[in-house]
């Protein structure tokens, strides 16, 4: 609706992931490097976590677009609220195997045979599981079993597990010890910083046809957007899209803080009408989480990348650090064998930090991180209030 008004060729703030709009923030650059390293090992699990709307899906799609591998068959599972047998059946269907009403044993046999055929053709399987935090324990165990298919010392299936922060907490639990030992790389994607938000907005606009070097959103508008979204890209996109629509309806050619404030007021009224409760628009607030998800669990799971590895359950070795060798698979000469227990692997965490495995300490550090983030957001709000007070006094609107 507003594209012609601003001279744009496409919607700069669409919610659907599009690699054309990928923004290489500090966190996203580090994430790409970590994932690329983990996948280069061609074994085990690579784990990527981040809050809702942090850009995990776009990060993975960008990685696949930039690192095309003719020797890899990619399979993506987006529906993860499945029981173990249903998960195996879905994986089989995605790989072109139609096994209606097959038993678990038959599915595993057919999948193993397919993995071997692909290997004979010079290909391997990369299984990408999105929203992995929704998988029940039995389904997660099936993924571990699939990772056991090997020919000799070569693993035929590698897995990229993508999910929300609570999955990291889940991995720290004792029952996930065997999976945790097979994680070769892990990364937590954090929101954009205050300095990155205006650059992100400009980047999206540039890719949609806005003239370079001509800011559409004022500095004050960008500061307010960061304050209200917490730097979460999806929340930024939603707020900016609504603000551009407001600017079009009001005939604006520049977007200032006043336009953003007007849109925020409308959004709060809408939330109140829909839910009966005023809802903050801050991207990392409890109200911004999916409905029905307890805030307490979010507090426990709220980990940021800079401190995540300090409380990570994963051991850390820099790339090229440890030399991990595996025993040959039983029956390797006969084809793909299901290895009972491969040798444990140390996981590379970026950046490497000391390992802490105590669950209680993990929860405490997570809550401290949340409180620190909340303090920073309140500091931004306080500076905004002080600026308004100073401006009011300068204009003589308030008595001194």
Secondary structure, DSSP 8 states (H G I E B T S, - for coil): --HHHHT-SS-TT-SS--GGG----HHHHHHHHHHHHHHHTTSSEEEEEE-TTSSHHHHHHHHHHHS--TTEEEEEE------HHHHHHHHHHHTT---TT--HHHHHHHHHHHHHHHHHTT-EEEEEESSGGGS-HHHHHHHHHHTTEEETTEESEEEEEEE-THHHHHHTSGGGHHHHTTEEEEEEE----HHHHHHHHHHHHHHTT--TT--SB-HHHHHHHHHHHTT-HHHHHHHHHHHHHHHHHHT-SSB-HHHHHHHHHHHHHHHHHHHSS-----TTSGGGS-TT--HHHHHHH---HHHHGGG-SS----TT-S-------TTGGGS-EE-S-------EESS-------HHHHHHHHHHHHHHHHHHHHHHHHHHHHHHHHHHHHTT-S--
